Amino acid sequence: MAPKPAPETNPQTTLRAGLPDRYLTPEDLIEMFSLPSIETLYTWRKTGVGPPAIRIGKYLRYDPATVRTWVMSNTEAAA
């Protein structure tokens, strides 16, 4: 019996194809939005610009559905 292929872990592909079954990490969002550094994401959080995060213990996590909603609400309509 052939082994199962590894699940897709690229956050950009995952959000395009459907919602992942796990919360996203700050590193996932940095890769997804091609941010220059984690400080950019933390500044977004501090100023209320970026997608809302939840705290699980000492870790920040992002609900994929909330991130998608945030992206859709911040996408400019085509002219």
QUISULSUL-V981568 format. One record per residue. N is the residue number from 1. RES is the residue in three letters. PHI is phi as a letter, one per 20 degrees, with the letter a starting at -180 (* if undefined). PSI is psi in degrees with one decimal (none if undefined). OMEGA is omega in whole degrees, 0 to 359 (999 if undefined). Layout:
N_RES_PHI_PSI_OMEGA + N_RES_PHI_PSI_OMEGA
This chain:
1_MET_*_130.1_182 + 2_ALA_f_142.9_178 + 3_PRO_f_152.6_178 + 4_LYS_f_141.5_176 + 5_PRO_f_149.9_179 + 6_ALA_f_142.6_179 + 7_PRO_f_151.9_179 + 8_GLU_f_128.9_181 + 9_THR_d_-0.9_178 + 10_ASN_f_117.6_184 + 11_PRO_f_-34.1_179 + 12_GLN_f_-46.6_179 + 13_THR_f_-39.3_182 + 14_THR_f_-45.0_181 + 15_LEU_f_-31.6_177 + 16_ARG_f_-41.8_185 + 17_ALA_e_-27.6_184 + 18_GLY_q_173.2_183 + 19_LEU_f_135.8_177 + 20_PRO_f_163.4_180 + 21_ASP_e_25.7_178 + 22_ARG_b_159.7_175 + 23_TYR_f_148.8_180 + 24_LEU_e_146.4_177 + 25_THR_e_164.2_174 + 26_PRO_g_-36.5_179 + 27_GLU_f_-36.6_176 + 28_ASP_f_-44.6_181 + 29_LEU_f_-37.0_177 + 30_ILE_g_-44.6_179 + 31_GLU_f_-44.1_183 + 32_MET_g_-42.8_184 + 33_PHE_d_6.9_180 + 34_SER_l_48.2_180 + 35_LEU_f_149.0_182 + 36_PRO_f_-29.9_181 + 37_SER_a_168.8_177 + 38_ILE_f_-25.4_178 + 39_GLU_f_-34.0_177 + 40_THR_f_-45.7_180 + 41_LEU_f_-41.7_178 + 42_TYR_f_-35.6_176 + 43_THR_f_-42.2_176 + 44_TRP_g_-44.3_181 + 45_ARG_f_-44.2_182 + 46_LYS_f_-38.3_183 + 47_THR_e_-2.8_178 + 48_GLY_m_20.5_182 + 49_VAL_e_-39.3_186 + 50_GLY_e_-177.5_179 + 51_PRO_f_145.0_180 + 52_PRO_f_142.5_179 + 53_ALA_d_162.2_171 + 54_ILE_d_151.7_179 + 55_ARG_d_126.4_175 + 56_ILE_d_101.1_187 + 57_GLY_m_-123.8_179 + 58_LYS_e_4.9_186 + 59_TYR_d_143.8_172 + 60_LEU_e_136.5_176 + 61_ARG_c_154.5_182 + 62_TYR_c_129.3_176 + 63_ASP_f_124.1_182 + 64_PRO_g_-37.1_179 + 65_ALA_f_-38.7_179 + 66_THR_f_-39.4_178 + 67_VAL_f_-44.4_179 + 68_ARG_f_-43.6_178 + 69_THR_f_-42.8_178 + 70_TRP_f_-42.8_178 + 71_VAL_f_-46.8_182 + 72_MET_f_-38.3_181 + 73_SER_f_-17.2_179 + 74_ASN_d_9.7_178 + 75_THR_e_126.0_180 + 76_GLU_f_142.2_178 + 77_ALA_f_146.0_179 + 78_ALA_f_140.3_183 + 79_ALA_f_none_999
